[in-house]
Amino acid sequence: MTAVEDELKKTLQMADGAAEQDLARLTAVYEAMKPSDAAKVFSKMAPEFAAGFLGRMNPGAAAAVLAGMPADEAYSISVLIAGRNALVPKN
């Protein structure tokens, strides 16, 4: 039973690692895009999804993308990014 659990843990770790690599790669793609083009893509995303990527991007690239988005969409995404760690225990 322990061997099966260990194998399952390894499989899950590999899947988590692959998912993280995919997210990192896609984040890098968005950072490399022209901000105006990335803003168009991000405007089509659900705000929660867009906030996940923008929160991972370097601040300069994220700022340029947000600046190219309609103000109400950029605001919604900014609120999500600002509040995502609000419930994390402080101590």
HTML snippet that shows the backbone in 3Dmol.js (N, CA, C, O; Angstrom):
<script src="https://3Dmol.org/build/3Dmol-min.js"></script>
<div id="view" style="width:600px;height:400px;position:relative"></div>
<script>
const pdb = `
ATOM      1  N   MET A   1       0.821  -1.189   0.000  1.00  0.00           N
ATOM      2  CA  MET A   1       0.000   0.000   0.000  1.00  0.00           C
ATOM      3  C   MET A   1       0.873   1.265   0.000  1.00  0.00           C
ATOM      4  O   MET A   1       0.569   2.225  -0.708  1.00  0.00           O
ATOM      5  N   THR A   2       1.931   1.268   0.773  1.00  0.00           N
ATOM      6  CA  THR A   2       2.824   2.420   0.842  1.00  0.00           C
ATOM      7  C   THR A   2       3.478   2.684  -0.505  1.00  0.00           C
ATOM      8  O   THR A   2       3.640   3.837  -0.905  1.00  0.00           O
ATOM      9  N   ALA A   3       3.851   1.626  -1.201  1.00  0.00           N
ATOM     10  CA  ALA A   3       4.474   1.785  -2.517  1.00  0.00           C
ATOM     11  C   ALA A   3       3.509   2.436  -3.504  1.00  0.00           C
ATOM     12  O   ALA A   3       3.911   3.280  -4.305  1.00  0.00           O
ATOM     13  N   VAL A   4       2.253   2.049  -3.447  1.00  0.00           N
ATOM     14  CA  VAL A   4       1.238   2.622  -4.328  1.00  0.00           C
ATOM     15  C   VAL A   4       1.041   4.103  -4.002  1.00  0.00           C
ATOM     16  O   VAL A   4       0.938   4.932  -4.906  1.00  0.00           O
ATOM     17  N   GLU A   5       0.990   4.431  -2.715  1.00  0.00           N
ATOM     18  CA  GLU A   5       0.849   5.830  -2.301  1.00  0.00           C
ATOM     19  C   GLU A   5       2.050   6.657  -2.751  1.00  0.00           C
ATOM     20  O   GLU A   5       1.888   7.781  -3.227  1.00  0.00           O
ATOM     21  N   ASP A   6       3.250   6.107  -2.603  1.00  0.00           N
ATOM     22  CA  ASP A   6       4.454   6.814  -3.035  1.00  0.00           C
ATOM     23  C   ASP A   6       4.447   7.062  -4.538  1.00  0.00           C
ATOM     24  O   ASP A   6       4.822   8.138  -5.002  1.00  0.00           O
ATOM     25  N   GLU A   7       4.019   6.061  -5.287  1.00  0.00           N
ATOM     26  CA  GLU A   7       3.953   6.198  -6.742  1.00  0.00           C
ATOM     27  C   GLU A   7       2.918   7.255  -7.141  1.00  0.00           C
ATOM     28  O   GLU A   7       3.146   8.043  -8.058  1.00  0.00           O
ATOM     29  N   LEU A   8       1.787   7.261  -6.447  1.00  0.00           N
ATOM     30  CA  LEU A   8       0.753   8.262  -6.719  1.00  0.00           C
ATOM     31  C   LEU A   8       1.270   9.666  -6.399  1.00  0.00           C
ATOM     32  O   LEU A   8       1.012  10.604  -7.155  1.00  0.00           O
ATOM     33  N   LYS A   9       1.991   9.821  -5.299  1.00  0.00           N
ATOM     34  CA  LYS A   9       2.569  11.121  -4.938  1.00  0.00           C
ATOM     35  C   LYS A   9       3.543  11.589  -6.011  1.00  0.00           C
ATOM     36  O   LYS A   9       3.543  12.762  -6.383  1.00  0.00           O
ATOM     37  N   LYS A  10       4.373  10.672  -6.509  1.00  0.00           N
ATOM     38  CA  LYS A  10       5.321  11.031  -7.565  1.00  0.00           C
ATOM     39  C   LYS A  10       4.593  11.478  -8.826  1.00  0.00           C
ATOM     40  O   LYS A  10       4.986  12.457  -9.461  1.00  0.00           O
ATOM     41  N   THR A  11       3.544  10.767  -9.185  1.00  0.00           N
ATOM     42  CA  THR A  11       2.763  11.106 -10.373  1.00  0.00           C
ATOM     43  C   THR A  11       2.120  12.481 -10.219  1.00  0.00           C
ATOM     44  O   THR A  11       2.137  13.286 -11.151  1.00  0.00           O
ATOM     45  N   LEU A  12       1.560  12.745  -9.054  1.00  0.00           N
ATOM     46  CA  LEU A  12       0.937  14.045  -8.802  1.00  0.00           C
ATOM     47  C   LEU A  12       1.966  15.171  -8.819  1.00  0.00           C
ATOM     48  O   LEU A  12       1.682  16.260  -9.318  1.00  0.00           O
ATOM     49  N   GLN A  13       3.156  14.920  -8.278  1.00  0.00           N
ATOM     50  CA  GLN A  13       4.208  15.922  -8.303  1.00  0.00           C
ATOM     51  C   GLN A  13       4.649  16.221  -9.733  1.00  0.00           C
ATOM     52  O   GLN A  13       4.902  17.374 -10.082  1.00  0.00           O
ATOM     53  N   MET A  14       4.739  15.187 -10.552  1.00  0.00           N
ATOM     54  CA  MET A  14       5.107  15.389 -11.951  1.00  0.00           C
ATOM     55  C   MET A  14       4.045  16.212 -12.672  1.00  0.00           C
ATOM     56  O   MET A  14       4.373  17.103 -13.456  1.00  0.00           O
ATOM     57  N   ALA A  15       2.769  15.915 -12.408  1.00  0.00           N
ATOM     58  CA  ALA A  15       1.675  16.654 -13.041  1.00  0.00           C
ATOM     59  C   ALA A  15       1.689  18.112 -12.586  1.00  0.00           C
ATOM     60  O   ALA A  15       1.500  19.020 -13.395  1.00  0.00           O
ATOM     61  N   ASP A  16       1.913  18.333 -11.292  1.00  0.00           N
ATOM     62  CA  ASP A  16       1.996  19.707 -10.778  1.00  0.00           C
ATOM     63  C   ASP A  16       3.152  20.451 -11.416  1.00  0.00           C
ATOM     64  O   ASP A  16       3.015  21.619 -11.780  1.00  0.00           O
ATOM     65  N   GLY A  17       4.278  19.795 -11.555  1.00  0.00           N
ATOM     66  CA  GLY A  17       5.446  20.417 -12.173  1.00  0.00           C
ATOM     67  C   GLY A  17       5.191  20.766 -13.625  1.00  0.00           C
ATOM     68  O   GLY A  17       5.588  21.834 -14.092  1.00  0.00           O
ATOM     69  N   ALA A  18       4.528  19.867 -14.343  1.00  0.00           N
ATOM     70  CA  ALA A  18       4.217  20.124 -15.756  1.00  0.00           C
ATOM     71  C   ALA A  18       3.246  21.288 -15.880  1.00  0.00           C
ATOM     72  O   ALA A  18       3.400  22.135 -16.761  1.00  0.00           O
ATOM     73  N   ALA A  19       2.255  21.336 -15.011  1.00  0.00           N
ATOM     74  CA  ALA A  19       1.294  22.439 -15.045  1.00  0.00           C
ATOM     75  C   ALA A  19       1.985  23.767 -14.746  1.00  0.00           C
ATOM     76  O   ALA A  19       1.695  24.776 -15.388  1.00  0.00           O
ATOM     77  N   GLU A  20       2.883  23.771 -13.790  1.00  0.00           N
ATOM     78  CA  GLU A  20       3.619  24.986 -13.452  1.00  0.00           C
ATOM     79  C   GLU A  20       4.491  25.431 -14.620  1.00  0.00           C
ATOM     80  O   GLU A  20       4.588  26.627 -14.899  1.00  0.00           O
ATOM     81  N   GLN A  21       5.118  24.494 -15.297  1.00  0.00           N
ATOM     82  CA  GLN A  21       5.935  24.834 -16.467  1.00  0.00           C
ATOM     83  C   GLN A  21       5.073  25.442 -17.572  1.00  0.00           C
ATOM     84  O   GLN A  21       5.484  26.393 -18.236  1.00  0.00           O
ATOM     85  N   ASP A  22       3.882  24.890 -17.762  1.00  0.00           N
ATOM     86  CA  ASP A  22       2.972  25.432 -18.773  1.00  0.00           C
ATOM     87  C   ASP A  22       2.573  26.864 -18.435  1.00  0.00           C
ATOM     88  O   ASP A  22       2.564  27.733 -19.306  1.00  0.00           O
ATOM     89  N   LEU A  23       2.244  27.105 -17.171  1.00  0.00           N
ATOM     90  CA  LEU A  23       1.866  28.455 -16.748  1.00  0.00           C
ATOM     91  C   LEU A  23       3.028  29.432 -16.886  1.00  0.00           C
ATOM     92  O   LEU A  23       2.843  30.565 -17.331  1.00  0.00           O
ATOM     93  N   ALA A  24       4.213  28.999 -16.508  1.00  0.00           N
ATOM     94  CA  ALA A  24       5.396  29.854 -16.626  1.00  0.00           C
ATOM     95  C   ALA A  24       5.676  30.183 -18.083  1.00  0.00           C
ATOM     96  O   ALA A  24       6.008  31.322 -18.410  1.00  0.00           O
ATOM     97  N   ARG A  25       5.545  29.207 -18.949  1.00  0.00           N
ATOM     98  CA  ARG A  25       5.797  29.420 -20.379  1.00  0.00           C
ATOM     99  C   ARG A  25       4.769  30.381 -20.962  1.00  0.00           C
ATOM    100  O   ARG A  25       5.126  31.299 -21.700  1.00  0.00           O
ATOM    101  N   LEU A  26       3.506  30.177 -20.637  1.00  0.00           N
ATOM    102  CA  LEU A  26       2.468  31.046 -21.168  1.00  0.00           C
ATOM    103  C   LEU A  26       2.595  32.469 -20.618  1.00  0.00           C
ATOM    104  O   LEU A  26       2.341  33.438 -21.333  1.00  0.00           O
ATOM    105  N   THR A  27       2.982  32.591 -19.366  1.00  0.00           N
ATOM    106  CA  THR A  27       3.230  33.915 -18.790  1.00  0.00           C
ATOM    107  C   THR A  27       4.345  34.620 -19.560  1.00  0.00           C
ATOM    108  O   THR A  27       4.236  35.805 -19.875  1.00  0.00           O
ATOM    109  N   ALA A  28       5.404  33.895 -19.858  1.00  0.00           N
ATOM    110  CA  ALA A  28       6.514  34.469 -20.634  1.00  0.00           C
ATOM    111  C   ALA A  28       6.058  34.882 -22.028  1.00  0.00           C
ATOM    112  O   ALA A  28       6.513  35.900 -22.551  1.00  0.00           O
ATOM    113  N   VAL A  29       5.171  34.110 -22.630  1.00  0.00           N
ATOM    114  CA  VAL A  29       4.633  34.462 -23.950  1.00  0.00           C
ATOM    115  C   VAL A  29       3.875  35.783 -23.868  1.00  0.00           C
ATOM    116  O   VAL A  29       4.066  36.666 -24.704  1.00  0.00           O
ATOM    117  N   TYR A  30       3.014  35.917 -22.862  1.00  0.00           N
ATOM    118  CA  TYR A  30       2.257  37.157 -22.707  1.00  0.00           C
ATOM    119  C   TYR A  30       3.180  38.340 -22.446  1.00  0.00           C
ATOM    120  O   TYR A  30       2.936  39.436 -22.951  1.00  0.00           O
ATOM    121  N   GLU A  31       4.233  38.135 -21.668  1.00  0.00           N
ATOM    122  CA  GLU A  31       5.192  39.208 -21.399  1.00  0.00           C
ATOM    123  C   GLU A  31       5.924  39.639 -22.668  1.00  0.00           C
ATOM    124  O   GLU A  31       6.287  40.806 -22.813  1.00  0.00           O
ATOM    125  N   ALA A  32       6.138  38.701 -23.579  1.00  0.00           N
ATOM    126  CA  ALA A  32       6.870  38.992 -24.813  1.00  0.00           C
ATOM    127  C   ALA A  32       6.004  39.658 -25.881  1.00  0.00           C
ATOM    128  O   ALA A  32       6.524  40.237 -26.834  1.00  0.00           O
ATOM    129  N   MET A  33       4.700  39.576 -25.723  1.00  0.00           N
ATOM    130  CA  MET A  33       3.792  40.179 -26.699  1.00  0.00           C
ATOM    131  C   MET A  33       3.823  41.700 -26.587  1.00  0.00           C
ATOM    132  O   MET A  33       4.197  42.254 -25.554  1.00  0.00           O
ATOM    133  N   LYS A  34       3.427  42.356 -27.659  1.00  0.00           N
ATOM    134  CA  LYS A  34       3.207  43.797 -27.580  1.00  0.00           C
ATOM    135  C   LYS A  34       2.106  44.018 -26.539  1.00  0.00           C
ATOM    136  O   LYS A  34       1.098  43.312 -26.560  1.00  0.00           O
ATOM    137  N   PRO A  35       2.275  44.968 -25.644  1.00  0.00           N
ATOM    138  CA  PRO A  35       1.257  45.183 -24.608  1.00  0.00           C
ATOM    139  C   PRO A  35      -0.147  45.402 -25.164  1.00  0.00           C
ATOM    140  O   PRO A  35      -1.121  44.928 -24.580  1.00  0.00           O
ATOM    141  N   SER A  36      -0.263  46.106 -26.273  1.00  0.00           N
ATOM    142  CA  SER A  36      -1.594  46.344 -26.841  1.00  0.00           C
ATOM    143  C   SER A  36      -2.237  45.042 -27.325  1.00  0.00           C
ATOM    144  O   SER A  36      -3.449  44.861 -27.208  1.00  0.00           O
ATOM    145  N   ASP A  37      -1.417  44.138 -27.867  1.00  0.00           N
ATOM    146  CA  ASP A  37      -1.947  42.837 -28.306  1.00  0.00           C
ATOM    147  C   ASP A  37      -2.319  41.972 -27.109  1.00  0.00           C
ATOM    148  O   ASP A  37      -3.364  41.321 -27.102  1.00  0.00           O
ATOM    149  N   ALA A  38      -1.456  41.970 -26.097  1.00  0.00           N
ATOM    150  CA  ALA A  38      -1.763  41.197 -24.889  1.00  0.00           C
ATOM    151  C   ALA A  38      -3.011  41.738 -24.206  1.00  0.00           C
ATOM    152  O   ALA A  38      -3.814  40.964 -23.686  1.00  0.00           O
ATOM    153  N   ALA A  39      -3.186  43.055 -24.201  1.00  0.00           N
ATOM    154  CA  ALA A  39      -4.369  43.661 -23.583  1.00  0.00           C
ATOM    155  C   ALA A  39      -5.649  43.171 -24.259  1.00  0.00           C
ATOM    156  O   ALA A  39      -6.657  42.949 -23.588  1.00  0.00           O
ATOM    157  N   LYS A  40      -5.616  43.003 -25.565  1.00  0.00           N
ATOM    158  CA  LYS A  40      -6.785  42.479 -26.284  1.00  0.00           C
ATOM    159  C   LYS A  40      -7.112  41.062 -25.833  1.00  0.00           C
ATOM    160  O   LYS A  40      -8.276  40.712 -25.637  1.00  0.00           O
ATOM    161  N   VAL A  41      -6.072  40.254 -25.674  1.00  0.00           N
ATOM    162  CA  VAL A  41      -6.272  38.872 -25.228  1.00  0.00           C
ATOM    163  C   VAL A  41      -6.810  38.855 -23.796  1.00  0.00           C
ATOM    164  O   VAL A  41      -7.767  38.141 -23.495  1.00  0.00           O
ATOM    165  N   PHE A  42      -6.193  39.639 -22.926  1.00  0.00           N
ATOM    166  CA  PHE A  42      -6.607  39.665 -21.526  1.00  0.00           C
ATOM    167  C   PHE A  42      -8.024  40.211 -21.365  1.00  0.00           C
ATOM    168  O   PHE A  42      -8.731  39.829 -20.433  1.00  0.00           O
ATOM    169  N   SER A  43      -8.438  41.091 -22.254  1.00  0.00           N
ATOM    170  CA  SER A  43      -9.802  41.629 -22.194  1.00  0.00           C
ATOM    171  C   SER A  43     -10.850  40.559 -22.484  1.00  0.00           C
ATOM    172  O   SER A  43     -12.009  40.701 -22.092  1.00  0.00           O
ATOM    173  N   LYS A  44     -10.451  39.498 -23.162  1.00  0.00           N
ATOM    174  CA  LYS A  44     -11.369  38.397 -23.469  1.00  0.00           C
ATOM    175  C   LYS A  44     -11.429  37.347 -22.363  1.00  0.00           C
ATOM    176  O   LYS A  44     -12.348  36.529 -22.325  1.00  0.00           O
ATOM    177  N   MET A  45     -10.442  37.373 -21.459  1.00  0.00           N
ATOM    178  CA  MET A  45     -10.361  36.382 -20.379  1.00  0.00           C
ATOM    179  C   MET A  45     -11.320  36.743 -19.241  1.00  0.00           C
ATOM    180  O   MET A  45     -11.670  37.906 -19.039  1.00  0.00           O
ATOM    181  N   ALA A  46     -11.726  35.717 -18.515  1.00  0.00           N
ATOM    182  CA  ALA A  46     -12.427  35.965 -17.256  1.00  0.00           C
ATOM    183  C   ALA A  46     -11.464  36.718 -16.337  1.00  0.00           C
ATOM    184  O   ALA A  46     -10.275  36.401 -16.317  1.00  0.00           O
ATOM    185  N   PRO A  47     -11.941  37.701 -15.581  1.00  0.00           N
ATOM    186  CA  PRO A  47     -11.045  38.486 -14.726  1.00  0.00           C
ATOM    187  C   PRO A  47     -10.187  37.637 -13.787  1.00  0.00           C
ATOM    188  O   PRO A  47      -9.018  37.955 -13.573  1.00  0.00           O
ATOM    189  N   GLU A  48     -10.740  36.578 -13.231  1.00  0.00           N
ATOM    190  CA  GLU A  48      -9.984  35.725 -12.317  1.00  0.00           C
ATOM    191  C   GLU A  48      -8.827  35.036 -13.028  1.00  0.00           C
ATOM    192  O   GLU A  48      -7.746  34.874 -12.461  1.00  0.00           O
ATOM    193  N   PHE A  49      -9.058  34.639 -14.256  1.00  0.00           N
ATOM    194  CA  PHE A  49      -8.034  33.980 -15.061  1.00  0.00           C
ATOM    195  C   PHE A  49      -6.944  34.975 -15.431  1.00  0.00           C
ATOM    196  O   PHE A  49      -5.754  34.684 -15.307  1.00  0.00           O
ATOM    197  N   ALA A  50      -7.361  36.152 -15.888  1.00  0.00           N
ATOM    198  CA  ALA A  50      -6.408  37.202 -16.260  1.00  0.00           C
ATOM    199  C   ALA A  50      -5.575  37.628 -15.058  1.00  0.00           C
ATOM    200  O   ALA A  50      -4.371  37.847 -15.185  1.00  0.00           O
ATOM    201  N   ALA A  51      -6.199  37.745 -13.905  1.00  0.00           N
ATOM    202  CA  ALA A  51      -5.480  38.154 -12.693  1.00  0.00           C
ATOM    203  C   ALA A  51      -4.386  37.163 -12.341  1.00  0.00           C
ATOM    204  O   ALA A  51      -3.324  37.554 -11.857  1.00  0.00           O
ATOM    205  N   GLY A  52      -4.636  35.888 -12.577  1.00  0.00           N
ATOM    206  CA  GLY A  52      -3.618  34.871 -12.303  1.00  0.00           C
ATOM    207  C   GLY A  52      -2.361  35.093 -13.130  1.00  0.00           C
ATOM    208  O   GLY A  52      -1.246  35.005 -12.615  1.00  0.00           O
ATOM    209  N   PHE A  53      -2.542  35.376 -14.395  1.00  0.00           N
ATOM    210  CA  PHE A  53      -1.376  35.619 -15.257  1.00  0.00           C
ATOM    211  C   PHE A  53      -0.717  36.958 -14.960  1.00  0.00           C
ATOM    212  O   PHE A  53       0.507  37.037 -14.852  1.00  0.00           O
ATOM    213  N   LEU A  54      -1.513  38.002 -14.827  1.00  0.00           N
ATOM    214  CA  LEU A  54      -0.936  39.319 -14.569  1.00  0.00           C
ATOM    215  C   LEU A  54      -0.191  39.350 -13.245  1.00  0.00           C
ATOM    216  O   LEU A  54       0.811  40.053 -13.113  1.00  0.00           O
ATOM    217  N   GLY A  55      -0.666  38.604 -12.274  1.00  0.00           N
ATOM    218  CA  GLY A  55       0.015  38.525 -10.986  1.00  0.00           C
ATOM    219  C   GLY A  55       1.361  37.823 -11.070  1.00  0.00           C
ATOM    220  O   GLY A  55       2.226  38.038 -10.221  1.00  0.00           O
ATOM    221  N   ARG A  56       1.546  36.993 -12.077  1.00  0.00           N
ATOM    222  CA  ARG A  56       2.806  36.273 -12.276  1.00  0.00           C
ATOM    223  C   ARG A  56       3.791  37.055 -13.145  1.00  0.00           C
ATOM    224  O   ARG A  56       4.995  36.800 -13.109  1.00  0.00           O
ATOM    225  N   MET A  57       3.281  37.997 -13.915  1.00  0.00           N
ATOM    226  CA  MET A  57       4.120  38.743 -14.842  1.00  0.00           C
ATOM    227  C   MET A  57       4.992  39.749 -14.099  1.00  0.00           C
ATOM    228  O   MET A  57       4.680  40.153 -12.979  1.00  0.00           O
ATOM    229  N   ASN A  58       6.097  40.148 -14.744  1.00  0.00           N
ATOM    230  CA  ASN A  58       6.901  41.191 -14.116  1.00  0.00           C
ATOM    231  C   ASN A  58       6.062  42.468 -14.116  1.00  0.00           C
ATOM    232  O   ASN A  58       5.261  42.685 -15.025  1.00  0.00           O
ATOM    233  N   PRO A  59       6.244  43.316 -13.095  1.00  0.00           N
ATOM    234  CA  PRO A  59       5.373  44.483 -12.936  1.00  0.00           C
ATOM    235  C   PRO A  59       5.321  45.419 -14.139  1.00  0.00           C
ATOM    236  O   PRO A  59       4.259  45.962 -14.445  1.00  0.00           O
ATOM    237  N   GLY A  60       6.432  45.617 -14.820  1.00  0.00           N
ATOM    238  CA  GLY A  60       6.427  46.505 -15.982  1.00  0.00           C
ATOM    239  C   GLY A  60       5.552  45.987 -17.102  1.00  0.00           C
ATOM    240  O   GLY A  60       4.789  46.743 -17.703  1.00  0.00           O
ATOM    241  N   ALA A  61       5.658  44.707 -17.384  1.00  0.00           N
ATOM    242  CA  ALA A  61       4.847  44.103 -18.445  1.00  0.00           C
ATOM    243  C   ALA A  61       3.371  44.108 -18.064  1.00  0.00           C
ATOM    244  O   ALA A  61       2.508  44.413 -18.887  1.00  0.00           O
ATOM    245  N   ALA A  62       3.090  43.767 -16.804  1.00  0.00           N
ATOM    246  CA  ALA A  62       1.699  43.755 -16.334  1.00  0.00           C
ATOM    247  C   ALA A  62       1.094  45.156 -16.402  1.00  0.00           C
ATOM    248  O   ALA A  62      -0.059  45.320 -16.801  1.00  0.00           O
ATOM    249  N   ALA A  63       1.872  46.161 -16.013  1.00  0.00           N
ATOM    250  CA  ALA A  63       1.386  47.542 -16.061  1.00  0.00           C
ATOM    251  C   ALA A  63       1.053  47.955 -17.486  1.00  0.00           C
ATOM    252  O   ALA A  63       0.034  48.600 -17.729  1.00  0.00           O
ATOM    253  N   ALA A  64       1.906  47.586 -18.419  1.00  0.00           N
ATOM    254  CA  ALA A  64       1.668  47.949 -19.819  1.00  0.00           C
ATOM    255  C   ALA A  64       0.414  47.281 -20.356  1.00  0.00           C
ATOM    256  O   ALA A  64      -0.335  47.887 -21.122  1.00  0.00           O
ATOM    257  N   VAL A  65       0.184  46.040 -19.961  1.00  0.00           N
ATOM    258  CA  VAL A  65      -1.025  45.334 -20.402  1.00  0.00           C
ATOM    259  C   VAL A  65      -2.256  45.983 -19.783  1.00  0.00           C
ATOM    260  O   VAL A  65      -3.228  46.261 -20.485  1.00  0.00           O
ATOM    261  N   LEU A  66      -2.224  46.225 -18.480  1.00  0.00           N
ATOM    262  CA  LEU A  66      -3.367  46.853 -17.813  1.00  0.00           C
ATOM    263  C   LEU A  66      -3.670  48.226 -18.409  1.00  0.00           C
ATOM    264  O   LEU A  66      -4.835  48.598 -18.558  1.00  0.00           O
ATOM    265  N   ALA A  67      -2.634  48.971 -18.748  1.00  0.00           N
ATOM    266  CA  ALA A  67      -2.823  50.306 -19.314  1.00  0.00           C
ATOM    267  C   ALA A  67      -3.528  50.251 -20.666  1.00  0.00           C
ATOM    268  O   ALA A  67      -4.193  51.208 -21.062  1.00  0.00           O
ATOM    269  N   GLY A  68      -3.386  49.146 -21.366  1.00  0.00           N
ATOM    270  CA  GLY A  68      -4.017  48.995 -22.669  1.00  0.00           C
ATOM    271  C   GLY A  68      -5.424  48.443 -22.620  1.00  0.00           C
ATOM    272  O   GLY A  68      -6.083  48.320 -23.652  1.00  0.00           O
ATOM    273  N   MET A  69      -5.892  48.109 -21.424  1.00  0.00           N
ATOM    274  CA  MET A  69      -7.230  47.534 -21.269  1.00  0.00           C
ATOM    275  C   MET A  69      -8.232  48.627 -20.916  1.00  0.00           C
ATOM    276  O   MET A  69      -7.849  49.676 -20.398  1.00  0.00           O
ATOM    277  N   PRO A  70      -9.514  48.387 -21.192  1.00  0.00           N
ATOM    278  CA  PRO A  70     -10.532  49.323 -20.711  1.00  0.00           C
ATOM    279  C   PRO A  70     -10.412  49.476 -19.190  1.00  0.00           C
ATOM    280  O   PRO A  70     -10.133  48.507 -18.484  1.00  0.00           O
ATOM    281  N   ALA A  71     -10.623  50.686 -18.698  1.00  0.00           N
ATOM    282  CA  ALA A  71     -10.403  50.991 -17.285  1.00  0.00           C
ATOM    283  C   ALA A  71     -11.208  50.090 -16.350  1.00  0.00           C
ATOM    284  O   ALA A  71     -10.690  49.679 -15.312  1.00  0.00           O
ATOM    285  N   ASP A  72     -12.449  49.773 -16.685  1.00  0.00           N
ATOM    286  CA  ASP A  72     -13.261  48.946 -15.792  1.00  0.00           C
ATOM    287  C   ASP A  72     -12.719  47.521 -15.699  1.00  0.00           C
ATOM    288  O   ASP A  72     -12.768  46.910 -14.631  1.00  0.00           O
ATOM    289  N   GLU A  73     -12.209  46.995 -16.796  1.00  0.00           N
ATOM    290  CA  GLU A  73     -11.628  45.650 -16.773  1.00  0.00           C
ATOM    291  C   GLU A  73     -10.314  45.640 -15.996  1.00  0.00           C
ATOM    292  O   GLU A  73     -10.067  44.738 -15.195  1.00  0.00           O
ATOM    293  N   ALA A  74      -9.476  46.645 -16.234  1.00  0.00           N
ATOM    294  CA  ALA A  74      -8.204  46.742 -15.511  1.00  0.00           C
ATOM    295  C   ALA A  74      -8.452  46.889 -14.012  1.00  0.00           C
ATOM    296  O   ALA A  74      -7.736  46.303 -13.200  1.00  0.00           O
ATOM    297  N   TYR A  75      -9.454  47.662 -13.651  1.00  0.00           N
ATOM    298  CA  TYR A  75      -9.794  47.841 -12.233  1.00  0.00           C
ATOM    299  C   TYR A  75     -10.234  46.517 -11.612  1.00  0.00           C
ATOM    300  O   TYR A  75      -9.774  46.160 -10.528  1.00  0.00           O
ATOM    301  N   SER A  76     -11.114  45.792 -12.286  1.00  0.00           N
ATOM    302  CA  SER A  76     -11.599  44.503 -11.759  1.00  0.00           C
ATOM    303  C   SER A  76     -10.453  43.531 -11.532  1.00  0.00           C
ATOM    304  O   SER A  76     -10.401  42.846 -10.510  1.00  0.00           O
ATOM    305  N   ILE A  77      -9.551  43.476 -12.476  1.00  0.00           N
ATOM    306  CA  ILE A  77      -8.400  42.583 -12.352  1.00  0.00           C
ATOM    307  C   ILE A  77      -7.493  43.039 -11.215  1.00  0.00           C
ATOM    308  O   ILE A  77      -6.985  42.218 -10.451  1.00  0.00           O
ATOM    309  N   SER A  78      -7.291  44.344 -11.105  1.00  0.00           N
ATOM    310  CA  SER A  78      -6.449  44.888 -10.030  1.00  0.00           C
ATOM    311  C   SER A  78      -7.022  44.560  -8.658  1.00  0.00           C
ATOM    312  O   SER A  78      -6.270  44.235  -7.739  1.00  0.00           O
ATOM    313  N   VAL A  79      -8.326  44.641  -8.507  1.00  0.00           N
ATOM    314  CA  VAL A  79      -8.973  44.308  -7.238  1.00  0.00           C
ATOM    315  C   VAL A  79      -8.734  42.841  -6.899  1.00  0.00           C
ATOM    316  O   VAL A  79      -8.455  42.502  -5.749  1.00  0.00           O
ATOM    317  N   LEU A  80      -8.843  41.977  -7.896  1.00  0.00           N
ATOM    318  CA  LEU A  80      -8.611  40.549  -7.661  1.00  0.00           C
ATOM    319  C   LEU A  80      -7.165  40.287  -7.243  1.00  0.00           C
ATOM    320  O   LEU A  80      -6.918  39.518  -6.314  1.00  0.00           O
ATOM    321  N   ILE A  81      -6.228  40.913  -7.912  1.00  0.00           N
ATOM    322  CA  ILE A  81      -4.818  40.715  -7.564  1.00  0.00           C
ATOM    323  C   ILE A  81      -4.543  41.241  -6.159  1.00  0.00           C
ATOM    324  O   ILE A  81      -3.867  40.581  -5.370  1.00  0.00           O
ATOM    325  N   ALA A  82      -5.059  42.419  -5.845  1.00  0.00           N
ATOM    326  CA  ALA A  82      -4.825  43.034  -4.536  1.00  0.00           C
ATOM    327  C   ALA A  82      -5.434  42.221  -3.396  1.00  0.00           C
ATOM    328  O   ALA A  82      -4.882  42.181  -2.296  1.00  0.00           O
ATOM    329  N   GLY A  83      -6.559  41.582  -3.654  1.00  0.00           N
ATOM    330  CA  GLY A  83      -7.254  40.882  -2.593  1.00  0.00           C
ATOM    331  C   GLY A  83      -7.000  39.399  -2.487  1.00  0.00           C
ATOM    332  O   GLY A  83      -7.538  38.752  -1.589  1.00  0.00           O
ATOM    333  N   ARG A  84      -6.206  38.843  -3.364  1.00  0.00           N
ATOM    334  CA  ARG A  84      -6.086  37.379  -3.369  1.00  0.00           C
ATOM    335  C   ARG A  84      -5.378  36.817  -2.152  1.00  0.00           C
ATOM    336  O   ARG A  84      -5.558  35.641  -1.836  1.00  0.00           O
ATOM    337  N   ASN A  85      -4.585  37.609  -1.462  1.00  0.00           N
ATOM    338  CA  ASN A  85      -3.918  37.131  -0.249  1.00  0.00           C
ATOM    339  C   ASN A  85      -4.480  37.756   1.017  1.00  0.00           C
ATOM    340  O   ASN A  85      -3.880  37.657   2.087  1.00  0.00           O
ATOM    341  N   ALA A  86      -5.624  38.395   0.894  1.00  0.00           N
ATOM    342  CA  ALA A  86      -6.210  39.103   2.024  1.00  0.00           C
ATOM    343  C   ALA A  86      -6.545  38.182   3.191  1.00  0.00           C
ATOM    344  O   ALA A  86      -6.481  38.611   4.343  1.00  0.00           O
ATOM    345  N   LEU A  87      -6.897  36.943   2.925  1.00  0.00           N
ATOM    346  CA  LEU A  87      -7.308  36.037   3.988  1.00  0.00           C
ATOM    347  C   LEU A  87      -6.192  35.148   4.511  1.00  0.00           C
ATOM    348  O   LEU A  87      -6.425  34.287   5.360  1.00  0.00           O
ATOM    349  N   VAL A  88      -4.977  35.355   4.006  1.00  0.00           N
ATOM    350  CA  VAL A  88      -3.842  34.569   4.474  1.00  0.00           C
ATOM    351  C   VAL A  88      -3.497  35.009   5.901  1.00  0.00           C
ATOM    352  O   VAL A  88      -3.379  36.205   6.167  1.00  0.00           O
ATOM    353  N   PRO A  89      -3.336  34.047   6.821  1.00  0.00           N
ATOM    354  CA  PRO A  89      -2.990  34.422   8.194  1.00  0.00           C
ATOM    355  C   PRO A  89      -1.695  35.230   8.235  1.00  0.00           C
ATOM    356  O   PRO A  89      -0.734  34.921   7.530  1.00  0.00           O
ATOM    357  N   LYS A  90      -1.684  36.254   9.062  1.00  0.00           N
ATOM    358  CA  LYS A  90      -0.510  37.116   9.178  1.00  0.00           C
ATOM    359  C   LYS A  90       0.523  36.536  10.138  1.00  0.00           C
ATOM    360  O   LYS A  90       1.716  36.785   9.964  1.00  0.00           O
ATOM    361  N   ASN A  91       0.121  35.801  11.102  1.00  0.00           N
ATOM    362  CA  ASN A  91       1.040  35.142  12.059  1.00  0.00           C
ATOM    363  C   ASN A  91       0.508  33.808  12.484  1.00  0.00           C
ATOM    364  O   ASN A  91       1.142  33.116  13.280  1.00  0.00           O
TER     365      ASN A  91
END
`;
const viewer = $3Dmol.createViewer("view");
viewer.addModel(pdb, "pdb");
viewer.setStyle({}, {cartoon: {color: "spectrum"}});
viewer.zoomTo();
viewer.render();
</script>
